[in-house]
Amino acid sequence: AFFFPPKIYESRTIGELLAPAAPFDKKCGRENWTVAFAPDGSYFAWSQGHRTVKLVPWSQCLQNFLLHGTKNVTNSSSLRLPRQNSDGGQKNKPREHIIDCGDIVWSLAFGSSVPEKQSRCVNIEWHRFRFGQDQLLLATGLNNGRIKIWDVYTGKLLLNLVDHTEVVRDLTFAPDGSLILVSASRDKTLRVWDLKDDGNMMKVLRGHQNWVYSCAFSPDSSMLCSVGASKAVFLWNMDKYTMIRKLEGHHHDVVACDFSPDGALLATASYDTRVYIWDPHNGDILMEFGHLFPPPTPIFAGGANDRWVRSVSFSHDGLHIASLADDKMVRFWRIDEDYPVQVAPLSNGLCCAFSTDGSVLAAGTHDGSVYFWATPRQVSSLQHLCRMSIRRVMPTQEVQELPVPSKLLEFLSYRI
């Protein structure tokens, strides 16, 4: 019997935002280490290199791609998006901003406020900032260990958080609107900040023996994953600030992580050429997406194998994952297939993220540019939508106790 591999489609390019050409003496420091979409889909931000972060209204950006083709939109003078006036009068009309952060930017995160979510600090009588319903913040993590918090609508600096002693490699806000921010650093720690308490640092999470590369909240904000050098994958309880478990399986540094929208799955990307999909509730590896065939031995996987996976991101449909590796490819995977369903060429990619509605993937590169692709579109089955609804409120242990047929249990546990 002959086996014919499935046809893999190439993703359609939507647009590019190319960084300005740098003079010959400024080649380093141009890396785009991070790209981010605002939770409400209003803005897109990326680190353009040389201390600069660019904030663009996402709907206008997409419109420009449709009207003027894919190339170099924000750097063309004829297509420049409107800038915000200094008075900040038109707060709800998104404007473009160019922010000088004062040092190389390694990480970005958007945070939005929900007023009824109170600060975790109980004895507060006075605040410098009162964040309203329409508040949208951008946190930037810098080379010098500082974290700067900006008002997205005005582009103004609000807070300067100082405590890390090394590069702030990643940032993530709790999705519940509490404005709790977690930072991951090369100083081997994670720090928890309460922006509703004027940026007070609440907790230091220790456990990593080496650099911390990335961190991600679960959708209900109860759990945090952090990954780093020396194969480290940690899960933390964010109510008690204690470690839940360490996940074992990777053979090299783990550099990126992301939860599925229902919180039932966790994706991690490693220099060992693999993306693993875990059940965060029990630590089981459910799926493995390999970027090198045949799969490398642990010794080869732990070295320079030319297939380092740099980034991973979960789509909001809960069905697709994007990964970015050193073999000049972006891959789109389905969680129930062991081969990519779409691919796209990309040289020197460093990071990727899905848009808020999941229709576009953005990827940043070494030269400070961003590239955008249309993502695989598929109508989710009713079974999958029901599974996600159940898993949003029910961890694996509770699912296992349901009085339903074993096949259904396997499906709800993402084992088939």
PLY file of the C-alpha trace (Angstrom):
ply
format ascii 1.0
element vertex 416
property float x
property float y
property float z
element edge 415
property int vertex1
property int vertex2
end_header
0.00 0.00 0.00
1.24 3.46 -0.87
1.06 6.37 1.56
0.48 9.74 -0.06
1.28 12.63 2.30
-1.53 15.17 2.66
-1.34 18.32 0.55
0.01 21.27 2.53
-1.20 24.68 1.40
0.81 27.89 1.48
-0.72 30.71 3.52
-1.82 33.86 1.74
0.24 36.95 2.59
-1.90 39.85 3.78
0.72 42.53 4.40
4.12 43.63 5.63
5.25 46.44 7.92
8.91 46.95 7.11
11.26 48.69 9.51
13.14 51.77 8.24
16.56 50.89 6.81
19.23 51.29 9.48
22.64 52.89 8.88
25.51 50.42 8.60
26.66 51.00 12.20
23.25 50.10 13.71
22.70 46.57 12.47
22.39 45.08 15.96
19.50 46.13 18.16
17.01 46.00 15.26
15.37 42.74 16.34
11.61 42.57 16.62
11.41 40.36 19.70
7.70 40.76 20.22
4.39 41.51 18.50
1.04 42.00 20.23
-2.63 42.65 19.52
-4.85 44.56 21.96
-7.47 42.35 23.69
-10.29 44.24 21.95
-8.54 44.10 18.57
-8.18 47.90 18.36
-4.38 48.13 18.19
-1.33 46.25 16.98
2.11 46.89 18.51
5.60 45.70 17.68
9.18 46.48 18.71
10.75 48.05 15.66
14.31 47.90 17.02
16.52 50.70 18.38
14.31 51.39 21.45
11.24 52.07 19.29
7.75 50.60 19.70
5.15 51.31 17.06
1.43 51.31 17.87
-1.00 51.25 14.94
-4.82 51.01 14.83
-5.37 47.48 13.57
-8.52 48.11 11.51
-6.85 50.99 9.64
-3.77 48.84 9.11
-5.86 46.04 7.56
-7.74 48.56 5.43
-4.47 49.95 4.09
-3.31 46.45 3.16
-6.51 45.95 1.17
-6.32 49.36 -0.54
-2.61 49.64 -1.26
-1.26 46.10 -1.41
0.95 44.38 1.09
4.18 46.37 1.19
5.64 48.73 3.74
2.48 50.47 4.84
3.42 52.46 7.91
6.67 53.79 6.50
5.21 55.25 3.31
4.57 58.96 3.78
1.50 58.87 1.55
-0.10 56.15 3.69
0.81 57.37 7.14
-1.89 56.75 9.70
-3.19 59.74 11.71
-1.25 60.52 14.87
-2.85 61.23 18.22
-3.06 64.89 19.17
-1.15 65.82 22.29
-4.33 66.85 24.11
-5.68 63.30 23.87
-9.12 64.71 23.11
-10.31 62.02 20.72
-9.65 59.21 23.13
-11.81 56.62 21.44
-10.52 57.21 17.92
-7.42 55.05 17.55
-4.28 56.90 16.44
-0.79 55.78 15.53
2.03 56.31 18.04
5.78 55.90 17.86
7.16 55.40 21.37
10.80 55.81 22.32
11.31 53.46 25.27
14.87 54.58 26.05
16.41 51.11 25.71
16.15 47.96 23.58
12.62 46.52 23.87
12.40 42.76 24.48
8.75 42.33 25.40
5.31 43.90 24.98
1.88 43.26 26.46
-1.51 44.97 26.29
-3.67 45.20 29.39
-7.27 46.40 29.69
-9.06 47.34 32.87
-12.33 46.16 34.36
-13.26 48.68 37.09
-15.08 46.19 39.32
-11.88 44.12 39.61
-10.40 45.62 42.74
-6.71 45.82 43.54
-5.47 42.89 45.60
-3.99 45.37 48.05
-6.69 45.73 50.73
-5.72 48.88 52.65
-5.62 51.41 49.81
-6.95 54.88 50.45
-5.23 56.82 47.67
-4.07 56.10 44.12
-2.09 58.05 41.54
-4.12 56.37 38.80
-7.76 55.44 38.61
-8.19 53.16 35.63
-11.59 53.44 33.99
-13.61 51.06 31.84
-12.00 52.19 28.58
-8.41 52.04 29.84
-5.91 50.33 27.55
-2.29 50.02 28.64
0.89 48.87 26.93
3.70 47.39 29.01
7.22 47.34 27.54
10.04 45.23 29.01
13.51 46.65 28.47
17.14 45.58 28.20
18.03 47.34 31.47
15.44 45.40 33.52
12.88 48.22 33.64
9.22 47.93 32.65
7.49 51.03 31.29
3.69 51.34 31.23
2.13 53.55 28.54
-1.38 54.87 27.90
-2.23 53.47 24.47
-4.68 56.26 23.58
-2.31 59.14 24.33
1.13 57.50 24.04
2.09 58.95 27.43
4.30 57.22 30.00
2.35 56.35 33.16
4.62 54.14 35.27
8.23 53.02 35.43
8.58 49.66 37.24
12.06 49.02 38.59
13.13 45.78 40.27
14.53 43.27 37.74
18.31 43.23 37.44
18.47 41.77 33.89
16.59 41.84 30.58
12.78 41.62 30.88
12.24 38.87 28.32
8.43 38.57 28.46
5.32 40.23 29.90
1.74 39.04 30.32
-1.37 40.64 31.83
-4.01 38.59 33.62
-6.93 38.26 31.17
-9.52 39.05 33.87
-9.09 42.83 33.69
-7.44 43.08 37.12
-4.31 44.73 35.59
-2.09 42.18 37.32
1.11 42.03 35.26
3.73 39.25 35.34
7.25 39.79 34.04
9.82 37.11 33.12
13.50 37.99 33.24
17.02 36.74 32.65
17.59 37.34 36.37
15.87 33.90 36.81
12.74 35.33 38.43
9.14 36.19 37.62
7.64 39.25 39.28
3.98 40.04 39.86
2.88 43.70 39.70
-0.47 45.28 40.59
-1.03 48.24 38.27
-4.24 49.18 40.10
-1.99 49.72 43.13
0.22 52.15 41.18
2.48 49.35 39.95
3.30 47.89 43.36
5.32 44.67 43.12
3.34 42.01 44.97
5.40 38.85 44.64
8.61 37.30 43.30
8.23 33.78 41.89
11.46 31.80 42.25
12.19 28.31 40.95
13.96 28.74 37.62
17.65 27.92 37.80
18.39 29.85 34.61
16.98 32.53 32.29
13.19 32.77 32.09
12.17 33.22 28.44
8.39 33.43 28.45
5.22 33.35 30.56
1.49 33.05 29.89
-1.70 33.22 31.95
-4.46 30.64 31.65
-7.71 32.21 30.31
-9.31 32.28 33.78
-6.16 33.92 35.27
-5.83 31.19 37.91
-2.68 29.58 36.49
0.59 30.85 35.02
3.03 28.93 32.85
6.67 30.01 32.72
9.37 28.51 30.51
13.10 28.97 30.29
16.60 27.64 29.78
17.57 24.14 30.93
14.33 22.50 29.66
12.27 24.30 32.30
8.44 24.40 32.16
6.74 25.51 35.39
3.07 25.92 36.33
2.10 28.34 39.11
-1.06 28.82 41.17
-1.77 32.56 40.85
-4.16 32.72 43.80
-1.54 31.43 46.25
1.62 32.28 44.21
2.93 28.74 44.65
4.37 26.29 42.14
1.90 23.60 41.06
4.25 21.35 39.10
7.22 21.17 36.77
6.55 19.62 33.35
9.24 17.22 32.10
9.75 16.28 28.45
11.74 18.82 26.45
15.44 18.25 25.64
16.60 21.87 25.23
15.73 25.43 26.29
11.98 26.12 26.21
11.37 29.59 24.78
7.62 30.13 24.33
4.28 29.01 25.78
0.57 29.67 25.26
-2.71 28.32 26.66
-5.67 27.29 24.53
-8.73 29.58 24.81
-10.53 27.09 27.08
-7.47 26.56 29.30
-7.51 22.79 28.73
-4.29 22.72 26.67
-0.85 24.29 26.97
1.56 24.64 24.02
5.31 24.97 24.59
8.03 25.58 21.97
11.64 24.51 22.40
15.02 24.60 20.70
14.73 20.78 20.67
12.75 21.11 17.36
9.42 20.30 19.02
6.18 21.89 20.11
4.45 19.91 22.85
0.76 20.15 23.73
0.24 19.38 27.41
-2.70 18.86 29.69
-1.74 21.48 32.30
-4.03 19.89 34.89
-2.08 16.61 35.09
1.18 17.24 33.18
0.53 14.69 30.39
1.91 15.32 26.90
-1.08 14.95 24.54
0.52 15.88 21.20
3.93 16.48 19.68
4.54 18.63 16.60
8.01 17.93 15.18
9.93 20.36 12.97
12.64 17.89 11.92
12.09 14.49 10.31
13.07 11.94 11.43
12.81 13.25 15.02
16.28 13.96 16.43
17.80 11.99 19.26
17.83 13.74 22.66
21.55 14.56 22.27
21.09 16.12 18.82
17.87 17.84 19.92
19.78 19.40 22.81
22.33 21.06 20.54
22.54 23.21 17.42
20.10 21.36 15.16
19.08 24.17 12.71
15.41 23.74 13.62
15.10 25.70 16.83
11.44 26.57 17.37
11.30 30.24 18.36
7.62 30.90 19.01
4.21 29.26 19.37
0.72 30.75 19.51
-2.76 29.29 20.02
-5.56 30.51 17.76
-8.78 31.70 19.35
-10.73 28.89 17.67
-8.92 26.41 19.95
-8.20 24.24 16.89
-5.10 25.78 15.33
-1.58 26.51 16.50
1.14 28.51 14.75
4.84 27.81 15.19
7.90 29.60 13.89
11.28 27.86 13.47
14.81 28.54 12.24
14.23 26.60 9.01
12.63 29.74 7.49
9.10 28.45 7.87
5.92 29.41 9.68
3.66 26.40 10.22
-0.04 26.20 11.02
-1.11 22.99 12.79
-4.47 21.51 13.75
-4.58 19.98 17.22
-5.95 16.73 15.77
-3.39 16.34 12.93
0.33 15.56 13.20
1.35 17.48 10.07
1.04 21.21 9.21
-2.13 22.23 7.38
-0.57 25.44 6.04
2.95 26.86 5.77
4.50 30.21 4.89
8.11 31.23 4.14
9.79 33.55 6.67
13.50 34.23 7.12
14.91 35.15 10.54
11.59 34.96 12.36
11.57 35.57 16.12
7.97 35.82 17.36
4.36 35.34 16.28
0.84 36.09 17.52
-2.72 35.60 16.28
-5.00 38.60 15.88
-7.83 38.88 18.40
-10.37 37.35 16.01
-7.88 34.66 14.90
-8.05 35.58 11.19
-4.47 36.87 10.87
-1.06 35.74 12.13
1.64 38.38 12.69
5.33 37.44 12.84
8.32 39.62 13.74
11.84 39.25 12.36
15.49 40.06 13.12
15.39 43.29 11.10
12.45 44.85 12.98
9.79 44.08 10.37
6.39 42.34 10.67
4.69 40.00 8.19
1.02 39.02 8.16
-0.76 35.93 6.80
-4.35 34.78 6.53
-4.84 31.86 8.91
-6.56 28.54 8.11
-10.29 29.14 8.35
-12.60 26.37 9.35
-16.06 26.31 10.87
-15.67 24.61 14.24
-17.81 21.55 14.77
-20.60 21.72 17.33
-18.80 18.99 19.30
-15.65 21.12 19.54
-17.61 24.24 20.57
-19.38 22.23 23.29
-16.05 20.76 24.42
-14.55 24.24 24.75
-17.58 25.47 26.72
-17.26 22.57 29.16
-13.47 22.84 29.49
-13.61 26.56 30.26
-15.20 25.71 33.61
-14.07 22.13 34.24
-10.49 20.87 34.79
-9.43 17.39 33.65
-9.96 15.80 37.07
-13.64 16.84 37.10
-14.13 15.76 33.49
-12.85 12.26 34.33
-15.58 11.89 36.96
-18.45 12.67 34.57
-20.90 9.75 34.15
-20.50 9.62 30.36
-19.12 7.00 27.90
-15.35 6.58 27.79
-15.14 7.75 24.15
-16.77 11.02 25.15
-14.37 11.36 28.09
-11.45 10.94 25.71
-12.85 13.61 23.41
-13.44 16.05 26.29
-9.88 15.38 27.49
-8.45 16.10 23.99
-7.19 12.53 23.73
-8.95 11.86 20.40
0 1
1 2
2 3
3 4
4 5
5 6
6 7
7 8
8 9
9 10
10 11
11 12
12 13
13 14
14 15
15 16
16 17
17 18
18 19
19 20
20 21
21 22
22 23
23 24
24 25
25 26
26 27
27 28
28 29
29 30
30 31
31 32
32 33
33 34
34 35
35 36
36 37
37 38
38 39
39 40
40 41
41 42
42 43
43 44
44 45
45 46
46 47
47 48
48 49
49 50
50 51
51 52
52 53
53 54
54 55
55 56
56 57
57 58
58 59
59 60
60 61
61 62
62 63
63 64
64 65
65 66
66 67
67 68
68 69
69 70
70 71
71 72
72 73
73 74
74 75
75 76
76 77
77 78
78 79
79 80
80 81
81 82
82 83
83 84
84 85
85 86
86 87
87 88
88 89
89 90
90 91
91 92
92 93
93 94
94 95
95 96
96 97
97 98
98 99
99 100
100 101
101 102
102 103
103 104
104 105
105 106
106 107
107 108
108 109
109 110
110 111
111 112
112 113
113 114
114 115
115 116
116 117
117 118
118 119
119 120
120 121
121 122
122 123
123 124
124 125
125 126
126 127
127 128
128 129
129 130
130 131
131 132
132 133
133 134
134 135
135 136
136 137
137 138
138 139
139 140
140 141
141 142
142 143
143 144
144 145
145 146
146 147
147 148
148 149
149 150
150 151
151 152
152 153
153 154
154 155
155 156
156 157
157 158
158 159
159 160
160 161
161 162
162 163
163 164
164 165
165 166
166 167
167 168
168 169
169 170
170 171
171 172
172 173
173 174
174 175
175 176
176 177
177 178
178 179
179 180
180 181
181 182
182 183
183 184
184 185
185 186
186 187
187 188
188 189
189 190
190 191
191 192
192 193
193 194
194 195
195 196
196 197
197 198
198 199
199 200
200 201
201 202
202 203
203 204
204 205
205 206
206 207
207 208
208 209
209 210
210 211
211 212
212 213
213 214
214 215
215 216
216 217
217 218
218 219
219 220
220 221
221 222
222 223
223 224
224 225
225 226
226 227
227 228
228 229
229 230
230 231
231 232
232 233
233 234
234 235
235 236
236 237
237 238
238 239
239 240
240 241
241 242
242 243
243 244
244 245
245 246
246 247
247 248
248 249
249 250
250 251
251 252
252 253
253 254
254 255
255 256
256 257
257 258
258 259
259 260
260 261
261 262
262 263
263 264
264 265
265 266
266 267
267 268
268 269
269 270
270 271
271 272
272 273
273 274
274 275
275 276
276 277
277 278
278 279
279 280
280 281
281 282
282 283
283 284
284 285
285 286
286 287
287 288
288 289
289 290
290 291
291 292
292 293
293 294
294 295
295 296
296 297
297 298
298 299
299 300
300 301
301 302
302 303
303 304
304 305
305 306
306 307
307 308
308 309
309 310
310 311
311 312
312 313
313 314
314 315
315 316
316 317
317 318
318 319
319 320
320 321
321 322
322 323
323 324
324 325
325 326
326 327
327 328
328 329
329 330
330 331
331 332
332 333
333 334
334 335
335 336
336 337
337 338
338 339
339 340
340 341
341 342
342 343
343 344
344 345
345 346
346 347
347 348
348 349
349 350
350 351
351 352
352 353
353 354
354 355
355 356
356 357
357 358
358 359
359 360
360 361
361 362
362 363
363 364
364 365
365 366
366 367
367 368
368 369
369 370
370 371
371 372
372 373
373 374
374 375
375 376
376 377
377 378
378 379
379 380
380 381
381 382
382 383
383 384
384 385
385 386
386 387
387 388
388 389
389 390
390 391
391 392
392 393
393 394
394 395
395 396
396 397
397 398
398 399
399 400
400 401
401 402
402 403
403 404
404 405
405 406
406 407
407 408
408 409
409 410
410 411
411 412
412 413
413 414
414 415
